[in-house]
C-alpha cells in the first residue's frame, strides 16, 4: 500500500500543478504535511494538463461545467 504522506513519484515533476499551470495556481501555505493552493481558471480559459500528487480535499467556492481530457496516456 502506498504511503499517503509521500507523493506518488510515478508522476513526472513537470506535471506538478505549480509548474505546469502556474498562471492558475497560487500556493497559500506549504509545510511537510500540507500544501494549500488557490486555483482559479476563469471562464473560457483552459489550463495545461497537470496533477495534484498528494491526497487532497477540495473546497469549491463556485463552479461551471468543464471538459477534462488528456492528450497523452497518464501513469497508473
C-alpha positions as CSV (number, residue, x, y, z in Angstrom):
1,X,0.0,0.0,0.0
2,X,1.3,3.5,-0.9
3,X,2.2,5.8,2.0
4,X,-0.3,8.7,1.9
5,X,2.3,11.0,3.4
6,X,4.6,10.6,0.4
7,X,3.9,11.9,-3.1
8,X,3.3,9.4,-5.9
9,X,6.7,9.5,-7.6
10,X,5.2,7.9,-10.8
11,X,4.0,11.4,-11.8
12,X,6.7,13.4,-13.6
13,X,7.7,16.7,-11.7
14,X,6.8,18.8,-14.8
15,X,3.1,17.8,-14.3
16,X,3.1,19.4,-10.8
17,X,0.3,22.0,-10.8
18,X,2.5,24.8,-9.8
19,X,5.0,24.0,-12.5
20,X,2.6,23.0,-15.3
21,X,0.0,25.7,-14.8
22,X,1.4,28.5,-12.6
23,X,-0.9,31.1,-14.0
24,X,-3.9,29.2,-12.4
25,X,-2.3,28.1,-9.1
26,X,-1.1,30.1,-6.2
27,X,0.5,28.5,-3.2
28,X,-1.0,29.9,0.0
29,X,0.9,27.7,2.5
30,X,3.1,24.6,2.4
31,X,4.9,22.6,5.0
32,X,6.0,18.9,5.4
33,X,2.4,17.8,6.0
34,X,0.1,20.0,3.9
35,X,0.0,22.2,0.8
36,X,-2.7,24.7,0.3
37,X,-3.3,26.1,-3.2
38,X,-5.7,28.6,-4.6
39,X,-6.8,27.5,-8.1
40,X,-8.7,29.9,-10.4
41,X,-9.4,29.1,-14.0
42,X,-11.5,31.9,-15.4
43,X,-14.4,31.1,-17.7
44,X,-13.3,30.5,-21.3
45,X,-9.7,29.7,-20.3
46,X,-8.0,26.3,-20.4
47,X,-5.2,25.0,-18.3
48,X,-2.3,22.7,-19.0
49,X,-2.6,19.1,-18.1
50,X,-1.3,18.8,-14.5
51,X,-1.5,16.6,-11.4
52,X,-2.1,17.0,-7.7
53,X,0.1,14.2,-6.4
54,X,-0.9,14.1,-2.8
55,X,-4.2,13.1,-1.2
56,X,-6.4,16.1,-1.4
57,X,-9.5,17.9,-0.1
58,X,-11.1,20.4,-2.5
59,X,-13.2,23.4,-1.4
60,X,-15.1,24.7,-4.4
61,X,-16.4,28.2,-4.0
62,X,-18.1,28.3,-7.4
63,X,-18.0,26.1,-10.4
64,X,-19.1,25.6,-14.0
65,X,-19.3,22.8,-16.4
66,X,-15.9,21.8,-17.7
67,X,-14.4,19.2,-20.1
68,X,-11.5,17.1,-18.9
69,X,-9.3,15.4,-21.5
70,X,-5.7,14.3,-21.8
71,X,-3.7,14.3,-25.0
72,X,-1.4,11.6,-23.7
73,X,-1.6,8.5,-21.5
74,X,-1.1,9.1,-17.8
75,X,0.7,6.7,-15.5
76,X,-1.5,4.3,-13.5
